Amino acid sequence: MIIINGITLPENTGAIKLEPSSLLDKAVVKYDKEKDVLVYSAEILIECFQEDGMTEEEARDWFSYNTLRTGDYVKQYPEFIFEND
């Protein structure tokens, strides 16, 4: 059993975890068992990037360009929820 931010995943999961996990695990809000993917809060991820030294604009750009778009090319890539939309 694997536990990320209080959420339990099976040992044999193929779900991809964003790195660095020490910074980004707190943005995990759910595990979708049927799809075998982690679900992250987009807003919390942006806050994590800011904690790592980015401005809000840089963090939003980084998320849009480097994080969100990767899901188009990688299987079992995390999904994201947008609370402020």
Secondary structure, DSSP 8 states (H G I E B T S, - for coil): -EEETTEEE-TT------SSHHHHGGGEEEEETTTTEEEEEHHHHHHHHHHTT--HHHHHHHIIIIIIGGGGTSTT--EEE-TT-
